[in-house]
Amino acid sequence: MTHEEKRSWIMLVVSAVGYAVYAAVVLSRVDGEPLAATPYVGVLLWTIGGAIVASIVAEIAMSVVNPRASRVKDVRDREIGRLGDHIGQAFVVIGAVSALLMALAEWDWFWIANVIYLCFVLSAVVGSLAKVIVYRRGVPRW
């Protein structure tokens, strides 16, 4: 398994777990009120920060476990990275357009923030999943 494939796995797992923790904490705070009235800002910021720290720690641990692993990217790694990024970026655009439309419709900030966060997570998860699949099955020939 290449260094870049391991990084994709880390991004996939950390993003999915981070969002699952966020969703669980926010949903546990509902207490019979509307979901939009639930306090979410602190949890959102802490889970994003926690995911960043977890990703950094996981990459450091990966480097400590196998210090002699090559970190050189070859053409295949760059193509896989570019393909995964293109696939994931679609969700960033979807999130931005959705947030813009929600803001124009004057939706509550809760929904706007959550659609942006969800789309960032989907971008990371789907992009990383695409990279892992391509690493396992090979680069498609168009």
PAKEBA-164855 format. One record per residue (C-alpha): residue in three letters; y, x, z. Coordinates in steps of 0.25 Angstrom, whole numbers, plus 2048, in hexadecimal, padded with zeros to 3 digits. Each point is the difference from the previous one (the first is absolute). Layout:
PAKEBA-164855
alaYXZ
...
This chain:
PAKEBA-164855
met800800800
thr80D8067FC
his80C801809
glu8087F67F8
glu7F47F6801
lys80080280F
arg80F7FD801
ser7FE7F37F8
trp7F57FC80A
ile80A80380C
met80B7F87F9
leu7F77F47FD
val7FA80080E
val80D802808
ser8087F67F8
ala7F57F5801
val7FE80380F
gly80F800803
tyr8037F37F9
ala7F47FA807
val80680480E
tyr80D7FB7FC
ala7FB7F27FC
ala7F77FF80C
val80C803809
val80A7F77FA
leu7F67F57FF
ser7FC80180F
arg80F7FE803
val8017F37F9
asp7FF7F780D
gly8017F37F9
glu80D8037FA
pro8038017F1
leu7FB80D7FA
ala80E8047FB
ala8057FF80F
thr7F680B804
pro80680D804
tyr7FB80A7F6
val80A80B7FE
gly7FB80980B
val7F27FF7FC
leu8038027F1
leu80880D803
trp7F580580A
thr7F57FD7F6
ile8078077F4
gly80380C809
gly7F2800806
ala7FA8007F2
ile80980C7FC
val7FC80880C
ala7F17FC7FE
ser8008047F2
ile80680E803
val7F780280C
ala7F47FC7F7
glu80480A7F5
ile80280B80A
ala7F27FD806
met7FB8007F2
ser80680E7FE
val7FB80580D
val7F27FB7FE
asn7FF8077F2
pro80B80B800
arg7FA8077F3
ala8017F37F8
ser8078027F3
arg80D7F87FF
val8038047F2
lys8027F47F7
asp7FA8007F2
val8037F77F4
arg7F57F6805
asp8077FF80D
arg80E7FE7FA
glu7FA7F57F7
ile7F97F980B
gly80D801809
arg8087FA7F4
leu7F77F57FD
gly7FF7FC80F
asp80F801802
his8027F77F3
ile7F67F6805
gly8067FF80E
gln80F8007FB
ala7FE7F27FB
phe7FF7FB80E
val80D806803
val8077F97F5
ile7F97F3804
gly80580280E
ala80F8037FC
val8007F47F6
ser7FA7F780A
ala80A80580B
leu80C7FE7F7
leu7FC7F27FC
met7FD7FD80F
ala80E805804
leu8077F87F5
ala7F97F4805
glu80580480E
trp7F2801806
asp7FF80580E
trp80080F802
phe7F27FF806
trp7FA7FC7F3
ile80880A7F8
ala7FC80C809
asn7F27FC800
val7FF7FE7F1
ile80680E7FE
tyr7F680680A
leu7F47F97FA
cys8038057F2
phe80380E805
val7F2800807
leu7FA7FA7F4
ser80680B7F7
ala7FA80A809
val7F27FA802
val7FE7FC7F1
gly80680D7FB
ser7F7808809
leu7F47F77FD
ala8028027F1
lys80180F802
val7F3800808
ile7F97F87F6
val8048097F5
tyr7FC80C808
arg7F27FA801
arg7FF7FA7F2
gly80880A7F8
val80D7FF7F8
pro8007F47F6
arg8028047F2
trp80A7F67F9
